[in-house]
């Protein structure tokens, strides 16, 4: 999910009452909810970053070590401020192990939410490179922004006025779980119905679109490279047309794309170049350009007579 959503979830956990456990609890929760995304720095490598993102910093070792590092930094910051006489008088005493526990809670919400969309996350890295997909929420969910944002604002407003401020946050977190559960059910029912449509697919992906959370784009495959989105062909060329192993060895961007791609397909541009894309994003607002790579020249053959027939 996007970092605003991660931040709001961390803030609401604090507003639910946990922020009273220690000083600097809210930074521990909010930063902790975002800290696995330190791997975003690798996007400077362009398409090669597809093989780097949502891996090591989203796996079990990171769940333990990243919150520990954050807790140590916050604890050291509090000590440094106290030593210089700049520690805010209103700040509650800082307890290291509570800081660590809250940073850990915030950190664990991050891979859990990232799993909810169809981009994928390697939850077991470095022990396994398997991608996991929840296909439950679009990567940027407007309704979560509105609901979580209003709940955070209302809770803070009530707290400032001396009212009951924990209840709105707790209700919002409960509502979030219900919303996620309802979306899981929509995805499950869509995938189940898609499996019964001829020609019977060997793979069905129910992909949540932006805004319209009650709908799903139905992405189906009847073979490697043969993909349909909502019944329309987006990939009708067998992947065997191109030597993708050689392409990956020639161009690291192709290797990274193949490692990440869940629904790869080929298409040919008007200038004759062969392009490898992913059916999950062929109808994205970017037009799929962000998630596609041009294959090295000379590794794809022309259509054979058997395929043409």
C-alpha positions in Angstrom: 0.0 0.0 0.0 1.0 3.7 -0.2 2.8 5.4 2.7 -0.2 7.6 3.6 -2.2 4.5 4.3 0.6 2.9 6.3 1.0 6.1 8.3 -2.7 6.4 9.1 -2.8 2.8 10.4 0.2 3.4 12.6 -1.4 6.6 13.9 -4.8 4.9 14.6 -3.1 2.1 16.6 -1.5 4.9 18.7 -4.8 6.7 19.1 -6.5 3.4 20.1 -4.6 3.8 23.4 -1.1 2.4 22.8 0.5 5.8 22.5 0.2 6.2 26.3 2.6 3.3 27.0 5.7 5.3 26.5 7.1 8.6 25.3 7.7 8.8 21.5 5.2 6.0 21.0 3.6 7.7 18.0 6.9 8.1 16.1 7.6 4.5 16.8 4.2 3.4 15.4 4.1 5.7 12.4 7.8 5.3 11.3 7.6 1.6 12.1 4.6 1.3 9.8 6.7 2.7 7.0 10.2 1.5 7.7 10.1 -1.6 5.4 9.9 0.8 2.5 13.5 1.8 3.0 14.0 -0.4 0.0 12.4 2.3 -2.1 15.8 3.8 -2.6 16.6 1.0 -5.0 14.1 2.5 -7.5 17.1 4.5 -8.9 17.9 1.2 -10.7 14.7 1.5 -12.8 13.2 -1.8 -13.9 15.9 -3.7 -12.2 14.4 -2.6 -8.9 11.4 -4.9 -9.6 13.7 -7.8 -8.3 14.7 -5.8 -5.2 11.6 -4.2 -3.9 9.3 -5.8 -1.3 11.8 -8.5 -0.5 14.5 -8.5 2.2 13.1 -5.4 4.1 9.6 -7.0 4.1 10.7 -10.4 5.4 11.0 -12.0 8.9 14.6 -10.9 9.7 13.6 -7.3 8.9 10.5 -7.6 11.1 12.8 -8.1 14.1 15.8 -5.9 13.2 14.2 -2.8 11.7 12.0 -2.1 14.7 15.0 -2.7 17.0 17.1 -0.2 15.1 14.2 2.3 15.2 13.7 1.9 18.9 17.4 2.4 19.5 17.4 5.6 17.5 14.3 7.0 19.3 15.7 6.1 22.7 19.0 7.7 21.8 17.2 10.8 20.5 15.3 11.2 23.8 18.6 10.8 25.8 20.4 13.3 23.6 17.6 15.8 24.0 17.6 15.3 27.8 21.4 15.7 28.0 21.2 19.0 26.1 18.2 20.3 28.2 15.9 20.3 25.1 13.7 17.4 26.0 10.0 18.5 25.9 8.6 18.6 29.5 5.2 17.2 28.3 6.8 14.0 26.9 6.2 10.9 29.0 9.1 8.8 30.2 10.6 6.7 27.4 10.7 3.0 28.0 12.9 1.2 25.5 11.1 -2.2 25.4 7.7 -0.5 24.9 9.3 1.5 22.1 10.5 -1.7 20.5 7.2 -3.4 20.9 5.3 -0.6 19.3 7.8 -0.2 16.5 7.4 -4.0 15.9 3.6 -3.7 15.8 3.8 -0.9 13.3 6.3 -2.7 11.2 4.2 -5.9 11.0 1.2 -3.9 9.7 3.3 -3.0 6.6 3.9 -6.4 5.0 0.4 -7.4 6.0 -1.1 -4.4 4.1 1.3 -4.8 1.1 0.1 -8.4 0.8 -3.4 -7.1 0.2 -2.8 -5.9 -3.4 -1.8 -7.7 -6.6 1.7 -6.3 -6.9 3.1 -9.0 -4.6 5.4 -9.2 -1.6 8.1 -11.8 -0.7 7.0 -12.4 2.9 9.7 -15.1 3.5 12.7 -13.4 2.1 15.6 -14.3 2.4 14.5 -17.9 3.2 12.3 -18.1 0.1 11.8 -15.9 -3.0 8.2 -16.8 -3.4 5.8 -13.9 -4.1 2.5 -13.7 -2.2 -0.6 -11.9 -3.5 -3.8 -11.0 -1.6 -5.6 -9.4 -4.6 -7.8 -7.7 -2.1 -7.1 -3.9 -2.2 -5.9 -1.6 -4.9 -2.4 -0.2 -4.0 -3.9 3.2 -3.3 -7.4 2.9 -1.8 -9.3 6.2 -1.7 -11.9 4.9 0.7 -9.2 3.9 3.2 -7.7 7.3 3.0 -11.1 8.9 3.7 -12.1 6.5 6.5 -8.8 6.3 8.3 -8.0 10.0 7.8 -11.4 11.1 9.3 -11.1 8.7 12.2 -7.6 10.0 13.0 -8.7 13.6 12.8 -11.8 12.9 14.9 -9.8 11.1 17.6 -7.2 13.8 17.8 -9.9 16.5 18.0 -11.7 14.7 20.8 -8.5 14.2 22.7 -7.7 17.9 22.4 -11.1 18.7 23.8 -10.8 16.3 26.7 -13.3 13.7 25.3 -13.2 10.0 24.7 -10.6 9.7 22.0 -9.8 6.0 21.9 -13.2 4.8 20.8 -13.1 6.4 17.3 -9.7 4.9 16.6 -10.7 1.5 17.8 -13.9 1.7 15.7 -12.0 2.7 12.6 -9.5 -0.2 13.1 -12.4 -2.6 13.5 -14.1 -1.1 10.4 -10.8 -1.6 8.5 -10.8 -5.3 9.3 -14.4 -5.6 8.1 -13.6 -3.7 4.9 -10.7 -5.9 4.2 -12.7 -9.0 4.9 -15.5 -7.9 2.5 -13.0 -7.2 -0.2 -11.4 -10.7 0.3 -14.9 -12.2 -0.2 -15.4 -10.2 -3.4 -12.1 -11.4 -4.7 -12.8 -15.0 -3.8 -16.2 -15.1 -5.4 -14.9 -13.4 -8.6 -12.1 -15.9 -9.0 -14.5 -18.8 -8.4 -16.9 -17.6 -11.0 -14.0 -16.9 -13.5 -12.9 -20.5 -13.3 -16.2 -21.6 -14.8 -16.1 -19.5 -17.9 -15.0 -21.1 -21.3 -12.4 -21.5 -22.4 -11.6 -22.8 -19.0 -8.6 -20.9 -17.7 -5.7 -22.5 -15.8 -5.2 -19.2 -13.9 -7.6 -16.5 -12.7 -6.6 -13.2 -11.0 -9.3 -11.0 -9.6 -7.6 -7.6 -9.6 -9.1 -4.7 -7.6 -9.4 -1.5 -9.7 -8.9 2.0 -8.3 -11.9 3.6 -6.5 -14.5 1.0 -7.4 -13.6 -1.5 -4.7 -16.7 -3.5 -5.3 -15.5 -4.4 -8.8 -12.7 -6.7 -10.1 -10.8 -6.9 -13.3 -10.9 -10.6 -14.2 -7.5 -11.6 -15.6 -7.4 -15.1 -17.0 -4.8 -17.3 -18.7 -5.1 -20.5 -20.9 -1.3 -20.9 -21.3 2.1 -19.1 -21.0 1.7 -15.7 -22.5 -2.0 -16.1 -23.3 -3.9 -13.6 -21.2 -7.3 -12.0 -21.3 -8.5 -9.0 -19.2 -12.3 -8.9 -18.7 -12.7 -11.2 -21.7 -10.5 -9.2 -24.1 -7.2 -10.6 -25.4 -4.1 -8.7 -24.2 -1.6 -11.5 -24.8 -2.2 -14.0 -27.6 1.4 -14.8 -28.5 3.1 -17.9 -26.8 6.0 -16.9 -24.6 8.0 -19.6 -26.4 8.2 -17.3 -29.4 11.1 -15.5 -27.7 14.2 -16.9 -26.0 13.4 -15.3 -22.6 16.3 -17.1 -20.9 18.8 -15.6 -23.3 17.0 -12.2 -23.0 17.4 -12.3 -19.2 21.1 -13.2 -19.5 21.6 -10.3 -22.0 19.6 -7.6 -20.2 19.3 -7.5 -16.4 16.1 -5.5 -16.7 14.5 -8.5 -18.5 15.7 -10.9 -15.8 14.3 -8.6 -13.1 11.0 -8.3 -15.0 10.7 -12.0 -15.4 11.4 -12.6 -11.7 8.7 -10.1 -10.7 6.1 -10.7 -13.4 3.0 -12.7 -12.5 1.2 -12.5 -15.8 3.8 -11.9 -18.5 2.9 -11.6 -22.2 4.5 -10.5 -25.4 3.5 -7.9 -28.0 5.2 -6.3 -30.9 5.5 -2.6 -31.5 4.9 -1.0 -34.9 8.7 -0.6 -35.3 9.1 -4.3 -34.9 10.5 -4.3 -31.4 9.3 -7.1 -29.1 8.0 -6.0 -25.7 7.4 -8.0 -22.5 4.6 -6.7 -20.3 2.3 -7.8 -17.5 -1.4 -8.3 -17.8 -2.1 -7.0 -14.3 -1.1 -3.5 -15.4 -2.0 -3.4 -19.1 -5.0 -1.2 -18.3 -3.3 0.9 -15.6 -3.5 4.7 -15.9 0.1 4.6 -17.1 -0.9 2.4 -20.0 1.4 -0.3 -18.8 4.5 1.6 -19.9 5.9 1.6 -16.4 5.8 -2.2 -16.2 7.1 -3.3 -19.6 10.6 -4.0 -21.0 11.9 -4.1 -24.6 13.5 -7.4 -25.4 17.0 -7.5 -27.0 17.0 -7.7 -30.8 17.2 -11.1 -32.5 15.8 -13.3 -29.7 12.2 -13.6 -31.1 11.2 -15.6 -34.2 8.5 -14.8 -36.7 5.2 -16.6 -36.5 5.5 -20.3 -37.6 3.2 -21.8 -40.1 1.7 -24.0 -37.4 0.9 -21.0 -35.2 -0.5 -19.1 -38.2 -2.8 -21.9 -39.0 
